[in-house]
């Protein structure tokens, strides 16, 4: 079955939305700076990087090159100390992805179809400290609010939408407009964050189908619900339904933290929407012409989500440190269905022998609470070798209690030859709940740094798995990557 992709919805269109919305915040920030008589200190910096990645389709017999990507990124950062109790920050990323998008001859005349360029703000905020009373800090603007203790991934880190434009970097988030307030005491911190607008996660083309759910052809099973022969599902077209940008759709997060002599702990609560899309609503058959195949139109929605989270980090023994990050997800129920009237239409077109007496429906997300958690520990051997171990129960695309998988991860980082060179090794295994389907992940990175300015990197990642595993779904993201960056 061929599946049409909604990837452009999460890339071009929402990059435009992000740029338009965040530019307003940037203008406010810059306007505030220019109206200030003189900032006490202003710091400017950034980086220029270019990355070439070659994706590997399979290594069953010999590694076959699937395709490649080239991404050029210019990062610019500006920090201003506007006084003893006011700071401001603006950071923007200019990206060039060389994925040609040419469907007609005239498309090649437009440079954006050959070398797509986009810009996004990663920060655009103003912060005030000890506002009105000692210990009350307020930050307003485009920002990221991060929860969790995990290395590279945390189950409770769900407040900001994911930035999966690089589909294997699960620790990247999009900055969104928000108002954040924190109140500090000697050992306690209480904070509240208000997100007035909903922003969906940014998904690369290769991750759209995974994030949207399982195969819709399996979810809405014509063969088991219709008598006689049924048409083969040829293409699936997605329609995205965003929630309205109203006050009732605002998200809010509350958090309390305590820094103790034994452990640092935090608890939090979030109410908003899942920023990853979910199959939901009516499935519409269309384009039934040849008597053997049909296409489907499906809806992708962002269901309501509550989360109760807790985390802790503490020294264990010797040089070992341990951490735990747990989240109780309280999702909304989502279902898909083909209406009985649509099935009758298929019967009249002789696509099926006989329509059933009711809708064909399937539950995508049960709506029952489920736990997702992470346990980890790390240590340093000598002064340079770093070891990291983590166990994860439940990943971001597993949104039912019956779908939660087990993941074991290990990582090592050590200098090679001298401190300018660094070697990174990591690997992981995945098992489904029944422990009868397995996946694995391996990564190698070689990095060279010169005068803290020039950075060169060579990396390789391979992941695969049996049917029913998340790593198996991500096998097409296996790649070899070369990166060069200069910091200023």
N, C-alpha and C positions, 0 to 999 in steps of 0.2 A: 504494500500500500504506500502510495506517495502522499506526503503531507505538505500542504502549503504552509509557509512560515509567517508568523506575525512578528518576526524579528525587527522589521523596520519600524513597527509601532513603538518598540522600546528603545530605538536608537535615534533615527533622524527626528521624528516628531517630538519625542520627549527631551532630546537634547535641546531642541528649540524652546520647549516649555521651560526647561531648567535655566537656559541662558536668559530668557526674557524675565522670568521671575527673580532670579538671583541678581541680574543686572540692576534691578530696582534697589535691592539691598546694598549692592556695591555702591550705587550712586549715593545712597544715604550715608554710607560709611565715608566715602570720599568727600561728600559735602560737609560732613562733620569735621573732617580733618582740615579742609580748607578754611572753615570758619574759625578754627582755633588759631589764636595768635601765633603760637609756635609750639610744636611738639617737643617734649624734652629729649626724646630719642626716636629716631626712625631707622629701622633696619630693613634692608632689601636683600633678597637672595633668590635662588632658584636652581634649576637643573635643566639640562638638555640631554635627551636620551633617544636612542634608536634601537629597536628590537626587531630581529628577524626570527620568525619561528616556522619550522617545517613540521607539519602534522603527519603522523604515521598512522596509516589505516589499520594495518595488521602485520603481525610478525609470525604467522603460522608457518610459512615456508621461508620467505625472505621479506624483509621490511619493504613495504610498498609505500612510496610517497603519495600522500593524498593531495595536499596543497600547502601553501605557505601564506604567512601574513607578515606584513611589515608595518610597524607602528612607530611613529615619530612623535615625541611629546616634549613640549616646552612648559615647564612649571615655573611660575612666578609667585613670589611671596613678599608681602609688605607688612611689617609690624610697626605700630606706632605707640609710644608711651606718651599719652596726652596730658599727663599730670600724675600726681601722687595716687589717684584712685580711679583713673580711667585709662583703658587700653582699647586699641582697635586693631583688627587684622583683616587683610584681604589676601586671598590666594586663588589663583586661577590656573587652569590647565588648558593649553591649546594642543589639540590632538589631530594628527594626520594618519588616517588608515588607508593603505593602498589596496583596497578591495574594489576593483572596477565594477560598476553597475551599469552595464550597457546592454540594453535589450533591442534597440533600434539604431540604425546608422546615425541618425541625427543626435542620439544621446552622447556620442563621442565628441560632440562639439562643446559640451559643457564640462568644465574642469571638475565640478563637484561630483560628476559621475565617474571620473577617473581617479581622483585623489580627494577623498572626502575629508573635510576639515571641520572640526567642531570645537566649541569652547564651553567649559563649565567652570563655575566657581566652586572651589572646595572649602572656602571660608569667606565670609563677608559679614563681620559682626562687630559690635561695640560692647564693651564690658565695663561695668562700674563696680567698685569694691567698697565695702562698708557703706552701702547706700542707706542713709537714714539712721541705721543702727550698726554697731560693730558686729561684724561677722556675716552681714547680708550682702551677697554678691548677685548681680543680675547681668545676664548676657543676652543680647537680642540680635537676631540676624540669621543668615544661613550658616548652619553649624552641624556638627555631629555629636551625638550623645551616646557614649559607648558603655555597655554593661558587660560583665563577665570576666573570667579569669583565664580562659583557655588560651593556648598558643596557636594562633592561626584560625581558630574557630571557637565560638562560645554559644551554647544553646540560648542564653538569655540576651544575646546581642541582636535584638529584633526591632529596636526603635527606629533607626534610620533605614531606608530602603537599601537593598544590596546593589552594589556596582559589580555586575558580572560581565562587563564588557571584556574583561580577561576572565574567562569562565572557570578558571581553577583557583582564583584568588578570593576565597570566601571571607576574608577579613576586610575587604574593601567596602566602603559605604558611600552613598551620595549625601552631600550636605543638603539640608532642607531648611526653609524658614521656620524658626522656633524661638520661643522665649523661655529662658532657663533661669531659675532662681535657686540659690543655695544658701543655707544658713549654717555657720560653723560654730562649734564649741571646741573645747580643748581636745575632745576625743570623738565627738559625734558630728556627723554632717547630715542634714536633711535637705533634700532637693526636690524640685518639681519642674517638669518640662511640659510646655504646651506646644503642640504641633497644629497650627491652624489649618493647614492645607494637606490634603493627601497627595503623596507622590509615589508612584509605583517603582518597583525595582527595575534597573536597567539590565536587560538580558541580551547576551550574545545570541547569534543565530543558532549556535549548536546547543544552547541550553533552553531555548524556548519550549520545546516539546516536553522536556524533562520536568521543567517547573510547572507546566500547565497540567500535568497529571499523566496517568497511564494511557495506553492506547484507547481512544474512544470507541474503536471497533470492538474491543473486548468489553468495555463498560456497557455499551448498548448492544446486546447480543441478539441480532436478528435470527440467527440459526436456532437458538433455543426457545424463542418466543413466537415464531411464525411457522405455520405448517407449510411443508413443501419447500421448493427451491427458493433461495434468496439471492439478491444481487451481491456481487463483491463490492466492497467499499474501495473506491479508487483514490479519491483525494479528500482531504479534510481541510476546510477553510475556517479560520478562527475570526471571531468578532470580539473585540474588547469592550467591556462596559465599565467605565470609570464611575466611581461614586460622585455625586454632586459636591461641588466645593462650597459647602455651607457650614455654618457653625456647628450643626449637629454632627458633622463628620469629622470634627476635630479629634485629635488623639491627645492623650495625657499620660504622663508617667510620674510616679512618686517613688522616692527611694530614701532609705536611711542607711548610713554607713557608720561603722565603729572601728577605729584603729586601736587595737589592744596590744598588750605586751605578749600575749600568747598567740593571737591570730587577728587578722583583719577580716571583718565580716560585713555583709551588706544584704539587705532584703529590698525588694522592689515590686511594684505593680504597674502594669501597662494596660491601657484600653485603647483600642484603635482598630485598624484593619491589617490583615496579612498583606504585605507588600509583594508577595509572589502570587501570580494568578492561579485560579482554580477553575476547572471545568464546572459549569453550573448552568442550569436552565434548559431550554428546549433545544433539541438537536433536530435540524431540518434537512431532510433528504432533498437533493436537487440534481439536475443534469442527468436524468435517467433517459438515455437515448438508445443505446445499443442492445438493451434487453438483458445485459449480463452485469453491468456495473452501475454504480451510483456514487455521487459525491455527498458529503455531509458538511453542514455549516454548524459550528458549535460556538457557544458563548464562553468567554473567559471573564470571571469576576474576581473581586477581591473581598472575601468574606470577613465579617467582623471577628476580632480576636481579642481575648484577654490573656494575660500572662502574669503569673505570680512567680517571682524569681528569688533565689538565695545563692550566695557565693561566699567562699572563705578561702583565705590563703594564710599559711603558717609554716614556720620552720619545723622540720621534722627531727633529724639527727645529723650530726656532722655538717656536711655542706648541702644536705638535701632539703628541698623546699617542696611542699605539697599544696595542691589547690583542688577545689571542687566548685562546680558551677551547675546549678540545677534550675530547671524551669518547668512549671506546670502550665501546659497550654490548655486553654479553654476555648476551642474554636466554635464556629457556627457550622450547622449542618448544610451540606451542599449535595444536590442531586442533579442528574441529567435525565431527560426523557424524550421519547418520540411520541407525539400525541396520537391518539386513536384516529383522528381525522386525517393526519398525514399518512398513516398506514393505510387508510381506506383509499387515499389518492394513489398510493403505490399499487394497491389491488386493482384499481380501475385501469392503471397503465400496464397491467400484467407483469409488474415487477415482482410481486409475490402472489402466491396462490390464494391466500385468504387472510384478511386482516384480523388480528385478535380483537376481543371485545373491550379492551382497555388499553391505556397507555403502556408502553414499554419503558420502564424506569430503572435507574441504577443509582445507588448511593456512592458518592465519591468521597465525601468526608462525613464521618458519623456524627460529629458534633459532641462527642464524649471527651472529657478531659483526659490528657495523657501526659506522662512525664518524659522529659528529655534531660539528660545530664551528662556531665563530663568529670572525670577524675584524672589528675595528672601529678607528675613529680619531675623534678629536674635536679641536676647536680653538676658541679664543675670538678674535673680531675686535674689537679695541678692548677696552673694559672691560665690555661688556654683551652683545654678540651671541654666541651659542653655537651651534656646528654639530657634528653627530654623524652618522657614516656607519657602517653595519654590513652585513656579509654573513653569512647564516646558511645552513648546509647541514644540513638535517634538523630537523624540528619535533617536538614531544612526541607528536603523534598518528601520526607516521610511524615505524613500528617494525620495518621490514624494509629491508635494503640496497637493494632494488629500489623502495622507496617514497619515498626521501629526495628532497625538493624543494629548490629554490634560492630564497633570499629576499634582496632588496636593500632596505635601509631608509635613509632620510635624515630628519634632524630639525633644526629651527631653533627657537631660543628667544631672544626679544629684548623689551626693555621698549618700551612705547608711551606716548607723551605724557610720562610721568615714571615714576619707579621703582615707583609704586603699581600701574601697569598692566603686564601681560605678555601677549605673543602667542606661541603655540606652534603651529608648523606641522610636520607630518610626513607622510610618504608611503612607500609600498613597492610592490614588484612581486614576484610569485611565478611561477616556472616549474617545470614538472615535469621529470623526468629527461630526457625526450625532447625538451624544449623545443617541444612542440606543444600545450600547454595553459597558460594564463596567468591570473593573478589580480592584483588591485591593491587598495591600501588608501590612504585619505587621511583625515587628521585635522586639525581646527582647534580651538584652545582660546584663549579670552579670559578672563583672570583679573584680578581687582582685589583688592588687599589694603589694609586700613585699620588703621594703628597695630599691625600684627602681631597683631591680634585677630580682625577680621572679614575673611572671604574670600568673594568672590562669583565664580562661574565659569559660563561658557557654552561648551559644547563640541559638536562635531559629528564623527561618524565614519561613513565609508561604505566598505564593502568588498564586493567581488564577484569573480567569477571563472568561468572555464569549467568544464565538468564534469570532475571529476578533480582539482580544486585544493582546498586547504584553505580558502583565502579564499572560494571559492565556497560551501563548506559553512557558513561563518560569515556569509553575506550577510544572514541574518535578524537579525543582531546590529547592523546599521547603525542608528545612533540620533542623536538630538539630545538633549542633556543640560543641565540647569540645576542648579547646586549652590550652596548657601549653608552656611557653616561659621563657628562662633565658637570660638576657642581660649582656654583659661583655665589 
